[in-house]
Amino acid sequence: METLTLITPTGDRPLAFALCQNWIRKQTLQPDQWIVVDDGKVPLKSYVPMQYVRREPQPDDPKHTLILNLKTAMPLIKGDKIMIIEDDEYYAPEYIEEMALRLSQHEVVGIGKSKYYHLPLGSYFRIGNMTHASLAQTAFRSSFLPEFKELLRKSNVYLDFNIWKKANEGGCGFIFVDSDKNPLYLGIKSLPGR
C-alpha cells in the first residue's frame, strides 16, 4: 500500500496552525506521516500526531521562510505521495482522500482556479489559474522529488509556478477545478501571524 506524507511549513501562526490541526484531524484519509517545520519565535504545541521539527529562526532568515522550512522537511519524507498543507487554508474532510486518489493516476496534481476568503473584507475571490495550482493545493508522487528539490535549491519565491512549469513541460501534471457546492479547500487570507 502506498504511503502518504503531508508537509506543513509554519511559524508564529498559532491560530492558523490550531485550525490546520483541526482540518487534518477530521480527514477521511489520515496521513502516514505529517511533517511540521516550525520556525516561529514561539514554538507550537501539537494536539494531533505529527513529526514536529523545530527550525530555530536565524538573524539572516528572509522575511518569508517557506523555502527554508520545506528544505528542512526534505530528508524526512517517507511517503510515496506528498502533499503541501499550508496552515492558512481550510481543507474539507475529503481533501486528502481526493488528492491521493488523483495521485494514483498522475505524478503531480493540483486544483486550479484558486478560491480565497479575505477575512478583513468579508469577501470571497477566485483566481483564474488553470496552468498552475497554488502550493497549498499541490501534491506529487515521490518520483517528482528530485525536480522539487532542485526547485527548492534555486530558492525561487514563485515555487508554485515553477513546480507547474516543470510538471507541464514533462507532461506529468494534472489540474482540476474544485466544486463550489462542496469545496475541497478554501484559502483564508489575513489570519493573524506572519
C-alpha positions as CSV (number, residue, x, y, z in Angstrom):
1,M,0.0,0.0,0.0
2,E,1.3,3.5,-0.9
3,T,2.1,5.8,2.0
4,L,1.2,9.5,2.3
5,T,3.3,12.4,3.7
6,L,2.0,15.8,4.5
7,I,4.4,18.8,4.9
8,T,3.4,22.0,6.7
9,P,5.8,24.9,6.9
10,T,4.8,27.3,9.6
11,G,5.9,29.9,12.1
12,D,4.3,32.3,14.5
13,R,0.8,31.4,13.5
14,P,-0.8,29.7,16.5
15,L,-4.4,30.3,15.5
16,A,-3.9,29.3,11.9
17,F,-2.0,26.2,13.0
18,A,-4.7,25.2,15.5
19,L,-7.2,25.4,12.7
20,C,-5.0,23.4,10.5
21,Q,-4.6,20.6,13.1
22,N,-8.4,20.5,13.3
23,W,-8.8,20.1,9.5
24,I,-6.2,17.3,9.4
25,R,-7.8,15.5,12.4
26,K,-11.1,15.4,10.5
27,Q,-9.7,14.0,7.3
28,T,-11.4,10.8,5.9
29,L,-7.9,9.5,5.0
30,Q,-5.2,10.1,7.5
31,P,-1.6,10.6,6.5
32,D,1.1,8.1,7.4
33,Q,3.4,11.0,8.2
34,W,2.8,14.7,8.9
35,I,6.0,16.7,8.9
36,V,5.5,20.2,10.5
37,V,8.5,22.5,10.3
38,D,8.1,25.4,12.7
39,D,10.5,28.4,12.8
40,G,8.4,30.7,14.8
41,K,9.8,32.7,17.8
42,V,7.4,30.8,20.0
43,P,7.3,27.0,19.4
44,L,3.9,25.5,18.6
45,K,2.0,23.0,20.6
46,S,0.7,20.0,18.7
47,Y,-2.5,18.1,19.5
48,V,-2.6,15.5,16.8
49,P,0.1,13.0,15.7
50,M,2.9,14.7,13.7
51,Q,6.6,14.8,13.2
52,Y,7.4,18.2,14.7
53,V,10.6,19.7,13.5
54,R,11.9,22.9,15.2
55,R,14.0,25.1,12.9
56,E,15.3,27.9,15.1
57,P,14.9,31.4,13.5
58,Q,18.2,32.8,12.3
59,P,19.1,36.5,12.1
60,D,19.8,36.2,8.3
61,D,16.5,34.4,7.5
62,P,14.5,36.0,4.7
63,K,11.1,37.6,5.6
64,H,9.3,34.5,4.1
65,T,10.9,31.2,5.2
66,L,8.7,28.8,3.3
67,I,11.5,27.6,1.1
68,L,13.8,27.1,4.1
69,N,11.2,25.1,6.0
70,L,10.4,22.9,3.0
71,K,14.2,22.2,2.6
72,T,14.3,21.2,6.2
73,A,11.5,18.7,5.6
74,M,13.0,17.0,2.5
75,P,15.3,14.4,4.2
76,L,12.5,13.3,6.5
77,I,9.9,12.4,3.7
78,K,8.9,8.7,3.8
79,G,5.7,8.8,1.7
80,D,5.0,7.7,-1.9
81,K,2.5,10.6,-2.2
82,I,3.4,14.0,-0.8
83,M,1.0,17.0,-0.2
84,I,1.9,20.5,0.9
85,I,-0.6,21.6,3.6
86,E,-0.5,25.3,4.5
87,D,-1.8,26.5,7.8
88,D,-3.9,29.3,6.3
89,E,-6.2,27.0,4.3
90,Y,-9.5,25.3,5.1
91,Y,-9.3,21.6,4.0
92,A,-12.6,19.7,3.8
93,P,-12.6,16.2,5.3
94,E,-12.3,14.6,1.9
95,Y,-9.4,16.7,0.7
96,I,-6.6,14.3,1.3
97,E,-8.5,11.3,0.1
98,E,-9.4,13.0,-3.2
99,M,-5.9,14.3,-3.8
100,A,-4.4,10.8,-3.0
101,L,-6.9,9.2,-5.4
102,R,-5.9,11.6,-8.2
103,L,-2.2,10.9,-7.4
104,S,-2.8,7.3,-8.3
105,Q,-3.3,8.4,-11.9
106,H,-0.9,11.4,-12.2
107,E,2.5,12.4,-10.9
108,V,1.7,16.0,-10.0
109,V,-1.9,17.0,-9.1
110,G,-3.4,20.4,-8.2
111,I,-6.6,22.4,-8.0
112,G,-6.9,25.3,-10.4
113,K,-9.0,28.5,-10.2
114,S,-7.9,29.1,-6.6
115,K,-10.6,30.2,-4.1
116,Y,-9.9,32.6,-1.2
117,Y,-11.8,34.2,1.6
118,H,-10.4,37.6,2.8
119,L,-11.2,38.0,6.5
120,P,-11.0,41.8,6.8
121,L,-13.1,42.4,3.7
122,G,-15.5,39.5,4.4
123,S,-15.5,38.6,0.8
124,Y,-14.6,35.7,-1.5
125,F,-12.5,35.8,-4.6
126,R,-11.3,33.4,-7.2
127,I,-8.1,33.4,-9.4
128,G,-8.4,32.1,-12.9
129,N,-5.2,30.0,-12.8
130,M,-5.5,26.8,-14.9
131,T,-1.9,26.3,-15.9
132,H,-0.7,26.1,-12.2
133,A,-2.1,25.5,-8.8
134,S,-1.2,27.2,-5.6
135,L,1.3,25.4,-3.5
136,A,-1.3,24.8,-0.8
137,Q,-3.3,22.8,-3.4
138,T,-0.4,20.9,-4.9
139,A,0.5,17.2,-4.4
140,F,3.0,15.0,-6.1
141,R,4.4,11.5,-6.1
142,S,7.9,10.7,-4.7
143,S,9.1,10.3,-8.3
144,F,8.8,14.1,-8.6
145,L,11.0,14.7,-5.5
146,P,14.3,15.3,-7.5
147,E,12.6,18.1,-9.5
148,F,11.0,19.5,-6.4
149,K,14.4,19.5,-4.5
150,E,16.0,21.2,-7.5
151,L,13.4,24.0,-7.5
152,L,13.9,24.4,-3.7
153,R,17.7,24.7,-4.2
154,K,17.1,27.6,-6.5
155,S,15.1,29.2,-3.7
156,N,12.6,30.8,-6.0
157,V,9.8,32.7,-4.4
158,Y,7.5,31.6,-7.2
159,L,7.8,27.9,-6.2
160,D,4.2,27.0,-7.2
161,F,4.6,28.5,-10.7
162,N,7.9,26.7,-11.2
163,I,6.5,23.3,-10.0
164,W,3.8,23.5,-12.5
165,K,6.0,24.8,-15.3
166,K,8.2,21.7,-14.7
167,A,5.2,19.4,-14.5
168,N,3.6,20.7,-17.6
169,E,6.8,20.6,-19.6
170,G,7.2,16.9,-18.6
171,G,3.6,16.1,-19.3
172,C,3.1,14.8,-15.8
173,G,0.8,17.5,-14.3
174,F,-3.0,17.3,-13.8
175,I,-5.0,20.3,-12.7
176,F,-8.7,20.0,-11.9
177,V,-11.3,22.6,-10.8
178,D,-12.9,22.2,-7.4
179,S,-16.7,22.3,-6.9
180,D,-18.2,25.4,-5.5
181,K,-21.1,23.4,-4.0
182,N,-18.9,21.0,-2.0
183,P,-15.4,22.6,-2.0
184,L,-12.3,20.6,-1.0
185,Y,-10.5,23.7,0.3
186,L,-10.6,27.5,0.7
187,G,-7.6,29.8,1.2
188,I,-8.0,32.1,4.2
189,K,-6.3,35.4,3.8
190,S,-5.3,37.7,6.7
191,L,-5.2,35.2,9.6
192,P,-3.1,36.6,12.4
193,G,0.6,36.0,12.2
194,R,3.3,36.4,9.6
